[in-house]
């Protein structure tokens, strides 16, 4: 049995290694055009895309959020962070806190106790599709992949809308006697732009953190001619699981290892294909977006994908991916509560 004094010493040592990671965010309107269409979006410190938050496991993250929007309240939610004993820092307006009024500030402070791939976003007025969302990474210096990967990369996917969220919601909730349809996005984007080139070297392994920080549709993700090894899902370390294609729903994240080809004569594509079956009305935007693994500037372009979507289907069944800790399921359920949710009209207003 470990003596209490040793446990206390271990806790002190862990605390000594932890850092205080502080950010100050002035949240305000800027102009952006990730798909070529210029519109107001919500930036931080006068810039968009907004910054990625990075910390190590055990660190304390402090974010001073200053609402400079002028015409809207706001809040920040740390998606996937467990917030043990700090539920008041979780961020959802009307649940964990009051919204931050224009001209006011709120200081978030919490310890990140579980490594993984997360994201943060507004949790107020359906606001985050206006651009207030970005990755949040919690690293473990002792993770099994440390020292084995050449580099880490982010692959951030999202839908994008030309109208502001308040206008979309207003139109969606206009009284009607028909069946309401979920608004379609105008386009899809990768890393808040149209494409991304990732520099790779033959035979080396890379860690890709894949995010869907969109509001609505899911994506099929495929690395052309390469297999992925899934090692994390939604902030949970998993047993390595091979995958050719992943289905990434809104708010989901995957950590995958990808080993580059041994031959560098041609570059490879990374395909993100939107699941158009989720749309209830005809969709006129781009259905796919491509990134690229670049072996060299002289390598030929990736060959085109053919036979989509069937050529990359089916995606890996995420129910076959098992947590790394091997913790057993709890015992049989002895009480079941069924809650059915649907979309319909209340007083002729879509709800």
Secondary structure in CASP SS format (residue, H / E / C, confidence):
PFRMAT SS
TARGET T0000
AUTHOR 0000-0000-0000
METHOD secondary structure of the structure
MODEL  1
X C 1.00
X C 1.00
X C 1.00
X H 1.00
X H 1.00
X H 1.00
X H 1.00
X H 1.00
X H 1.00
X H 1.00
X H 1.00
X H 1.00
X H 1.00
X H 1.00
X H 1.00
X H 1.00
X H 1.00
X C 1.00
X C 1.00
X E 1.00
X E 1.00
X E 1.00
X E 1.00
X E 1.00
X E 1.00
X E 1.00
X E 1.00
X E 1.00
X E 1.00
X E 1.00
X E 1.00
X E 1.00
X C 1.00
X C 1.00
X C 1.00
X C 1.00
X C 1.00
X C 1.00
X E 1.00
X E 1.00
X E 1.00
X E 1.00
X E 1.00
X E 1.00
X C 1.00
X C 1.00
X E 1.00
X C 1.00
X C 1.00
X C 1.00
X C 1.00
X C 1.00
X E 1.00
X E 1.00
X E 1.00
X E 1.00
X C 1.00
X C 1.00
X C 1.00
X E 1.00
X E 1.00
X E 1.00
X E 1.00
X E 1.00
X E 1.00
X E 1.00
X E 1.00
X C 1.00
X C 1.00
X C 1.00
X C 1.00
X C 1.00
X C 1.00
X E 1.00
X C 1.00
X C 1.00
X E 1.00
X E 1.00
X E 1.00
X C 1.00
X C 1.00
X C 1.00
X C 1.00
X C 1.00
X C 1.00
X C 1.00
X H 1.00
X H 1.00
X H 1.00
X C 1.00
X C 1.00
X C 1.00
X E 1.00
X C 1.00
X C 1.00
X C 1.00
X E 1.00
X C 1.00
X C 1.00
X E 1.00
X C 1.00
X C 1.00
X C 1.00
X C 1.00
X E 1.00
X E 1.00
X E 1.00
X E 1.00
X E 1.00
X E 1.00
X E 1.00
X C 1.00
X C 1.00
X C 1.00
X C 1.00
X E 1.00
X E 1.00
X E 1.00
X E 1.00
X E 1.00
X E 1.00
X C 1.00
X C 1.00
X C 1.00
X C 1.00
X C 1.00
X C 1.00
X H 1.00
X H 1.00
X H 1.00
X C 1.00
X C 1.00
X E 1.00
X E 1.00
X E 1.00
X E 1.00
X E 1.00
X E 1.00
X E 1.00
X C 1.00
X C 1.00
X C 1.00
X C 1.00
X C 1.00
X C 1.00
X C 1.00
X C 1.00
X C 1.00
X C 1.00
X C 1.00
X E 1.00
X E 1.00
X E 1.00
X E 1.00
X E 1.00
X E 1.00
X E 1.00
X E 1.00
X E 1.00
X E 1.00
X C 1.00
X C 1.00
X C 1.00
X C 1.00
X H 1.00
X H 1.00
X H 1.00
X H 1.00
X H 1.00
X H 1.00
X H 1.00
X H 1.00
X C 1.00
X C 1.00
X C 1.00
X C 1.00
X C 1.00
X C 1.00
X C 1.00
X C 1.00
X C 1.00
X C 1.00
X C 1.00
X C 1.00
X C 1.00
X C 1.00
X E 1.00
X E 1.00
X E 1.00
X E 1.00
X C 1.00
X C 1.00
X E 1.00
X C 1.00
X C 1.00
X C 1.00
X E 1.00
X E 1.00
X E 1.00
X C 1.00
X C 1.00
X C 1.00
X C 1.00
X C 1.00
X E 1.00
X E 1.00
X E 1.00
X E 1.00
X E 1.00
X E 1.00
X E 1.00
X E 1.00
X C 1.00
X C 1.00
X C 1.00
X C 1.00
X C 1.00
X C 1.00
X E 1.00
X E 1.00
X E 1.00
X E 1.00
X E 1.00
X C 1.00
X C 1.00
X C 1.00
X C 1.00
X E 1.00
X E 1.00
X E 1.00
X E 1.00
X E 1.00
X E 1.00
X C 1.00
X C 1.00
X E 1.00
X E 1.00
X E 1.00
X E 1.00
X E 1.00
X E 1.00
X E 1.00
X E 1.00
X C 1.00
X E 1.00
X E 1.00
X E 1.00
X E 1.00
X C 1.00
X C 1.00
X C 1.00
X C 1.00
X E 1.00
X E 1.00
X E 1.00
X E 1.00
X E 1.00
X E 1.00
X E 1.00
X C 1.00
X C 1.00
X C 1.00
X C 1.00
X C 1.00
X C 1.00
X E 1.00
X C 1.00
X E 1.00
X E 1.00
X E 1.00
X E 1.00
X E 1.00
X E 1.00
X E 1.00
X C 1.00
X H 1.00
X H 1.00
X H 1.00
X C 1.00
X C 1.00
X C 1.00
X C 1.00
X C 1.00
X C 1.00
X C 1.00
X C 1.00
X C 1.00
X E 1.00
X E 1.00
X E 1.00
X E 1.00
X E 1.00
X E 1.00
X E 1.00
X C 1.00
X C 1.00
X C 1.00
X C 1.00
X C 1.00
X E 1.00
X C 1.00
X C 1.00
X C 1.00
X C 1.00
X C 1.00
X C 1.00
X C 1.00
X C 1.00
X C 1.00
X H 1.00
X H 1.00
X H 1.00
X C 1.00
X C 1.00
X C 1.00
X C 1.00
X C 1.00
X H 1.00
X H 1.00
X H 1.00
X C 1.00
X C 1.00
X E 1.00
X C 1.00
X C 1.00
X C 1.00
X C 1.00
X C 1.00
X C 1.00
X C 1.00
X C 1.00
X C 1.00
X C 1.00
X C 1.00
X C 1.00
X C 1.00
X C 1.00
X C 1.00
X C 1.00
X C 1.00
X C 1.00
X C 1.00
X C 1.00
X C 1.00
X E 1.00
X E 1.00
X C 1.00
X C 1.00
X E 1.00
X E 1.00
X C 1.00
END
